[in-house]
Amino acid sequence: MEDTGNFIFTLTATLAATMTLVYFPLRFFLTLTARSRRLKLLQRIRRLRDELGQPYEST
């Protein structure tokens, strides 16, 4: 019975460590890329707003 308890504890600890090593870097990367995309979109919106604010010039 004690061997089973040790095995379950070891398995749980291993899964937790693996999840930590995989989840946190992945979450960090996805957060950074989402912020980058959001920033680019906001910059694009600002440029369009500035262009629309300019009077139309015909050539």
PyMOL commands that place a pseudoatom at each C-alpha (Angstrom):
pseudoatom trace, name=CA, resn=MET, resi=1, chain=A, elem=C, hetatm=0, pos=[0.000, 0.000, 0.000]
pseudoatom trace, name=CA, resn=GLU, resi=2, chain=A, elem=C, hetatm=0, pos=[2.829, 2.380, 0.792]
pseudoatom trace, name=CA, resn=ASP, resi=3, chain=A, elem=C, hetatm=0, pos=[4.368, 1.729, -2.629]
pseudoatom trace, name=CA, resn=THR, resi=4, chain=A, elem=C, hetatm=0, pos=[1.110, 2.732, -4.298]
pseudoatom trace, name=CA, resn=GLY, resi=5, chain=A, elem=C, hetatm=0, pos=[0.989, 5.960, -2.269]
pseudoatom trace, name=CA, resn=ASN, resi=6, chain=A, elem=C, hetatm=0, pos=[4.565, 6.812, -3.222]
pseudoatom trace, name=CA, resn=PHE, resi=7, chain=A, elem=C, hetatm=0, pos=[3.839, 6.064, -6.870]
pseudoatom trace, name=CA, resn=ILE, resi=8, chain=A, elem=C, hetatm=0, pos=[0.751, 8.282, -6.923]
pseudoatom trace, name=CA, resn=PHE, resi=9, chain=A, elem=C, hetatm=0, pos=[2.630, 11.115, -5.214]
pseudoatom trace, name=CA, resn=THR, resi=10, chain=A, elem=C, hetatm=0, pos=[5.558, 10.812, -7.618]
pseudoatom trace, name=CA, resn=LEU, resi=11, chain=A, elem=C, hetatm=0, pos=[3.224, 10.687, -10.611]
pseudoatom trace, name=CA, resn=THR, resi=12, chain=A, elem=C, hetatm=0, pos=[1.298, 13.744, -9.409]
pseudoatom trace, name=CA, resn=ALA, resi=13, chain=A, elem=C, hetatm=0, pos=[4.492, 15.697, -8.702]
pseudoatom trace, name=CA, resn=THR, resi=14, chain=A, elem=C, hetatm=0, pos=[5.894, 14.775, -12.121]
pseudoatom trace, name=CA, resn=LEU, resi=15, chain=A, elem=C, hetatm=0, pos=[2.714, 15.844, -13.898]
pseudoatom trace, name=CA, resn=ALA, resi=16, chain=A, elem=C, hetatm=0, pos=[2.654, 19.111, -11.959]
pseudoatom trace, name=CA, resn=ALA, resi=17, chain=A, elem=C, hetatm=0, pos=[6.285, 19.853, -12.843]
pseudoatom trace, name=CA, resn=THR, resi=18, chain=A, elem=C, hetatm=0, pos=[5.683, 19.007, -16.508]
pseudoatom trace, name=CA, resn=MET, resi=19, chain=A, elem=C, hetatm=0, pos=[2.606, 21.199, -16.631]
pseudoatom trace, name=CA, resn=THR, resi=20, chain=A, elem=C, hetatm=0, pos=[4.539, 24.052, -15.045]
pseudoatom trace, name=CA, resn=LEU, resi=21, chain=A, elem=C, hetatm=0, pos=[7.384, 23.718, -17.538]
pseudoatom trace, name=CA, resn=VAL, resi=22, chain=A, elem=C, hetatm=0, pos=[4.981, 23.639, -20.492]
pseudoatom trace, name=CA, resn=TYR, resi=23, chain=A, elem=C, hetatm=0, pos=[2.090, 25.879, -19.436]
pseudoatom trace, name=CA, resn=PHE, resi=24, chain=A, elem=C, hetatm=0, pos=[3.860, 28.950, -18.090]
pseudoatom trace, name=CA, resn=PRO, resi=25, chain=A, elem=C, hetatm=0, pos=[6.237, 29.567, -21.031]
pseudoatom trace, name=CA, resn=LEU, resi=26, chain=A, elem=C, hetatm=0, pos=[3.369, 28.905, -23.461]
pseudoatom trace, name=CA, resn=ARG, resi=27, chain=A, elem=C, hetatm=0, pos=[1.033, 31.274, -21.593]
pseudoatom trace, name=CA, resn=PHE, resi=28, chain=A, elem=C, hetatm=0, pos=[3.781, 33.928, -21.458]
pseudoatom trace, name=CA, resn=PHE, resi=29, chain=A, elem=C, hetatm=0, pos=[4.434, 33.610, -25.200]
pseudoatom trace, name=CA, resn=LEU, resi=30, chain=A, elem=C, hetatm=0, pos=[0.743, 33.775, -26.101]
pseudoatom trace, name=CA, resn=THR, resi=31, chain=A, elem=C, hetatm=0, pos=[0.250, 36.828, -23.881]
pseudoatom trace, name=CA, resn=LEU, resi=32, chain=A, elem=C, hetatm=0, pos=[3.166, 38.641, -25.519]
pseudoatom trace, name=CA, resn=THR, resi=33, chain=A, elem=C, hetatm=0, pos=[1.981, 37.872, -29.049]
pseudoatom trace, name=CA, resn=ALA, resi=34, chain=A, elem=C, hetatm=0, pos=[-1.582, 38.954, -28.224]
pseudoatom trace, name=CA, resn=ARG, resi=35, chain=A, elem=C, hetatm=0, pos=[-0.290, 42.249, -26.810]
pseudoatom trace, name=CA, resn=SER, resi=36, chain=A, elem=C, hetatm=0, pos=[1.878, 42.741, -29.870]
pseudoatom trace, name=CA, resn=ARG, resi=37, chain=A, elem=C, hetatm=0, pos=[-1.072, 42.149, -32.207]
pseudoatom trace, name=CA, resn=ARG, resi=38, chain=A, elem=C, hetatm=0, pos=[-3.264, 44.487, -30.168]
pseudoatom trace, name=CA, resn=LEU, resi=39, chain=A, elem=C, hetatm=0, pos=[-0.587, 47.214, -30.233]
pseudoatom trace, name=CA, resn=LYS, resi=40, chain=A, elem=C, hetatm=0, pos=[-0.176, 46.912, -34.018]
pseudoatom trace, name=CA, resn=LEU, resi=41, chain=A, elem=C, hetatm=0, pos=[-3.937, 47.123, -34.472]
pseudoatom trace, name=CA, resn=LEU, resi=42, chain=A, elem=C, hetatm=0, pos=[-4.163, 50.237, -32.296]
pseudoatom trace, name=CA, resn=GLN, resi=43, chain=A, elem=C, hetatm=0, pos=[-1.317, 51.872, -34.215]
pseudoatom trace, name=CA, resn=ARG, resi=44, chain=A, elem=C, hetatm=0, pos=[-3.064, 51.061, -37.491]
pseudoatom trace, name=CA, resn=ILE, resi=45, chain=A, elem=C, hetatm=0, pos=[-6.314, 52.568, -36.205]
pseudoatom trace, name=CA, resn=ARG, resi=46, chain=A, elem=C, hetatm=0, pos=[-4.476, 55.735, -35.128]
pseudoatom trace, name=CA, resn=ARG, resi=47, chain=A, elem=C, hetatm=0, pos=[-2.837, 56.071, -38.569]
pseudoatom trace, name=CA, resn=LEU, resi=48, chain=A, elem=C, hetatm=0, pos=[-6.197, 55.646, -40.303]
pseudoatom trace, name=CA, resn=ARG, resi=49, chain=A, elem=C, hetatm=0, pos=[-7.807, 58.178, -37.973]
pseudoatom trace, name=CA, resn=ASP, resi=50, chain=A, elem=C, hetatm=0, pos=[-4.993, 60.647, -38.706]
pseudoatom trace, name=CA, resn=GLU, resi=51, chain=A, elem=C, hetatm=0, pos=[-5.362, 60.052, -42.462]
pseudoatom trace, name=CA, resn=LEU, resi=52, chain=A, elem=C, hetatm=0, pos=[-9.112, 60.563, -42.275]
pseudoatom trace, name=CA, resn=GLY, resi=53, chain=A, elem=C, hetatm=0, pos=[-8.590, 63.786, -40.361]
pseudoatom trace, name=CA, resn=GLN, resi=54, chain=A, elem=C, hetatm=0, pos=[-6.453, 65.208, -43.180]
pseudoatom trace, name=CA, resn=PRO, resi=55, chain=A, elem=C, hetatm=0, pos=[-8.246, 67.073, -45.954]
pseudoatom trace, name=CA, resn=TYR, resi=56, chain=A, elem=C, hetatm=0, pos=[-8.515, 65.175, -49.238]
pseudoatom trace, name=CA, resn=GLU, resi=57, chain=A, elem=C, hetatm=0, pos=[-5.835, 66.144, -51.772]
pseudoatom trace, name=CA, resn=SER, resi=58, chain=A, elem=C, hetatm=0, pos=[-6.537, 65.450, -55.426]
pseudoatom trace, name=CA, resn=THR, resi=59, chain=A, elem=C, hetatm=0, pos=[-3.620, 65.325, -57.825]
for i in range(1, 59): cmd.bond("trace and resi %d" % i, "trace and resi %d" % (i + 1))
show_as sticks, trace
zoom trace
